[in-house]
Amino acid sequence: MYAAETITTFLAAELHLKMADGGYLSLRENTKITLTEYVANGGDGDSSLIDLTKGAFRSVTGWIGKYRRDAYKVRTPMVTIGVRGTDHEPTHFEPGDPRGEPGSYDKVNEGRTVMQSKLGTVEVPANRAAHFHTSQRAAPRLLQSVPTFFKPARNEQRFAQRAKESARTLDTQRTARREVIQKKGLEKKGPEKKRFEKKNFEKREVQKKRFEKKEFEKKRFEKKRK
């Protein structure tokens, strides 16, 4: 999956994605997301913005969520969710969706998230969930209990295991990614360097010919004077 691409799942579907920064996504059924922005080069420019149009997914953040927390965001039509090094489950139900009351939700399994709307912000700790209703009459709020529609998918255990294994080596993955990007940069500079050297050589040749021409004319002029 690349930046600006959209994925849609349908009834009874489940999709696992490993991200370039070592994070993992598990898309639930009837879900639509767009990877609006995504840069994972292992540097200060790394960022992730996922637009959730409908449905739900589970995100175990990679090195972007670990080292570039302010650059990781999940956005629904109603709220923006930021993280504090997190395993969380953003959800958005449109009116009429049988799965639950309409609005945007976020359930946190590990770490913390911040759900922000134009009416206010709420911080969501581990093992809690928050909701912002489509009526938008009040700020997002923590729920007394986690809604029952937050339940494991068929292959949740496999997903969790893979995400856990990846989390152990985030630093190594980040370093390796940075080295790959640096190598590509050097390879890219190779042809540019050759073009630069060729241009300089041609410039020197032109200057040399001009000098030789001037010397030849000078000698010819001196010869005529004699």
C-alpha positions in Angstrom: 0.0 0.0 0.0 1.3 3.4 -1.0 0.5 7.0 0.0 -2.8 8.3 -1.4 -4.2 4.7 -2.0 -7.5 3.6 -0.6 -8.5 0.2 0.7 -12.1 -1.0 1.2 -13.2 -4.2 2.9 -16.6 -5.9 2.7 -18.8 -8.2 4.7 -16.9 -10.8 6.7 -13.5 -9.5 5.4 -10.3 -9.1 7.4 -7.1 -7.6 6.1 -3.7 -7.3 7.8 -1.1 -4.8 6.7 2.5 -4.5 7.7 3.7 -0.9 7.4 7.1 0.2 6.3 7.8 1.7 9.8 7.2 -1.7 11.5 3.6 -0.9 12.5 0.7 -3.2 11.8 -2.9 -2.5 10.7 -5.9 -4.9 10.9 -8.9 -3.8 8.9 -12.3 -5.0 10.0 -15.2 -5.8 7.7 -17.1 -3.0 5.9 -14.2 -0.5 6.3 -12.7 2.1 4.1 -9.4 3.8 4.8 -7.1 6.1 2.8 -3.4 6.3 3.5 -3.4 10.1 2.9 0.2 10.7 3.9 2.9 8.2 4.7 6.7 8.7 4.9 8.8 6.1 6.6 12.5 6.8 5.8 13.7 6.5 9.4 14.3 10.3 9.8 12.8 13.5 11.1 10.5 13.8 8.1 8.5 10.6 8.8 4.8 10.9 9.1 1.5 9.0 8.9 -2.0 10.2 8.3 -4.8 7.7 7.8 -8.3 8.8 6.9 -11.0 6.4 8.1 -14.2 7.0 6.1 -16.2 4.2 7.7 -15.7 1.0 9.7 -12.9 0.1 12.0 -9.3 -1.0 12.2 -6.7 -1.9 14.8 -3.4 -0.1 14.7 -0.2 -1.1 16.5 2.0 1.8 15.8 5.6 1.4 14.5 8.6 3.8 14.8 6.6 6.8 13.6 4.3 6.4 16.6 7.3 5.8 18.9 9.6 8.6 17.8 7.4 11.0 15.8 4.2 10.9 17.9 3.0 14.3 16.7 3.4 13.2 13.1 1.0 10.2 13.5 -2.7 10.9 13.0 -5.9 9.0 12.3 -8.7 11.2 11.0 -12.4 10.4 10.7 -15.1 12.7 9.2 -15.6 14.1 12.7 -12.4 13.8 14.8 -8.6 13.6 14.6 -6.8 11.0 16.8 -3.2 11.4 17.9 -1.2 8.8 19.8 1.3 8.3 22.7 2.9 5.1 21.5 -0.2 3.0 21.0 -2.2 -0.1 20.2 -5.7 1.3 19.5 -8.8 0.7 17.5 -10.3 3.8 15.6 -13.9 3.3 14.5 -16.4 5.4 12.6 -20.1 4.4 12.1 -22.3 6.3 9.8 -26.0 6.8 10.7 -27.9 3.6 10.0 -24.9 1.3 10.6 -26.2 -1.7 12.5 -22.9 -2.2 14.4 -23.4 0.6 16.8 -24.5 4.2 17.6 -23.3 6.6 14.9 -20.1 8.7 15.4 -16.4 8.2 15.9 -14.8 6.0 18.5 -11.4 5.0 19.7 -10.6 2.1 22.0 -7.0 1.9 23.5 -5.4 -1.4 24.2 -1.9 0.0 25.2 -0.6 3.5 25.6 -2.8 6.5 25.2 -4.6 8.5 22.4 -6.1 11.9 22.2 -9.4 12.4 20.4 -9.8 15.9 19.2 -12.9 17.6 17.7 -14.0 21.2 17.1 -16.0 21.0 20.4 -13.2 19.7 22.6 -10.6 17.0 23.3 -10.5 13.9 25.4 -7.5 11.7 26.4 -8.1 8.0 26.2 -6.1 5.7 28.5 -5.5 2.0 28.1 -8.5 -0.3 28.4 -11.0 2.6 27.8 -12.9 3.9 24.8 -14.2 7.3 23.8 -17.0 8.4 21.5 -18.0 11.6 19.6 -21.6 11.5 18.4 -22.7 12.6 15.0 -25.0 15.1 16.5 -21.9 17.0 17.6 -23.7 18.7 20.5 -21.0 17.9 23.0 -17.3 17.2 23.1 -15.9 13.7 22.8 -16.3 11.7 26.0 -14.9 8.6 27.7 -17.4 5.8 27.9 -18.2 4.0 31.1 -17.6 0.7 29.5 -16.1 -0.5 26.2 -18.8 -1.2 23.6 -19.4 -4.8 22.7 -18.8 -4.2 19.0 -15.1 -4.0 19.9 -14.3 -7.6 19.6 -11.3 -9.7 18.2 -11.4 -10.6 14.6 -11.0 -14.2 13.5 -7.2 -14.0 13.1 -6.6 -11.5 15.9 -4.2 -13.7 17.8 -1.9 -14.1 14.7 -2.1 -10.3 14.1 -1.2 -9.5 17.7 1.8 -11.9 17.6 3.2 -10.5 14.4 2.8 -6.9 15.7 4.5 -7.9 19.0 7.5 -9.5 17.2 7.9 -6.4 15.0 7.7 -4.1 18.0 10.8 -5.8 19.5 13.0 -4.8 16.5 11.7 -1.3 15.7 15.0 0.3 16.3 16.8 -2.2 14.0 14.2 -1.8 11.3 14.5 2.0 11.5 18.2 1.9 11.2 18.1 -0.5 8.2 15.5 1.7 6.5 17.7 4.8 7.0 20.7 3.0 5.5 18.6 1.9 2.4 17.4 5.5 1.9 21.0 6.8 2.2 22.3 4.3 -0.2 19.6 5.2 -2.8 20.6 8.8 -2.3 24.2 8.0 -3.1 23.2 6.0 -6.1 21.1 8.8 -7.3 24.0 11.2 -6.9 26.2 9.0 -9.0 24.7 9.9 -12.5 24.4 13.5 -11.4 28.1 13.6 -10.5 29.0 12.2 -13.9 26.9 14.7 -15.7 28.5 17.5 -13.6 32.0 16.2 -14.3 31.2 15.9 -18.0 29.9 19.5 -18.1 33.0 20.8 -16.4 35.2 18.9 -18.8 33.4 20.3 -21.8 33.7 23.8 -20.3 37.4 23.4 -19.8 37.8 22.2 -23.4 36.0 25.2 -24.7 38.2 27.5 -22.6 41.3 25.7 -23.8 40.4 26.1 -27.4 39.7 29.8 -26.9 43.1 30.2 -25.3 44.9 28.3 -28.0 43.1 30.4 -30.7 44.1 33.6 -29.0 47.8 32.5 -28.7 47.8 31.5 -32.4 46.4 34.9 -33.5 48.8 36.7 -31.2 51.8 34.9 -32.7 50.6 35.5 -36.2 50.2 39.2 -35.5 53.7 39.4 -34.1 55.1 37.6 -37.1 53.5 40.1 -39.5 55.0 43.0 -37.6 58.5 41.5 -38.1 
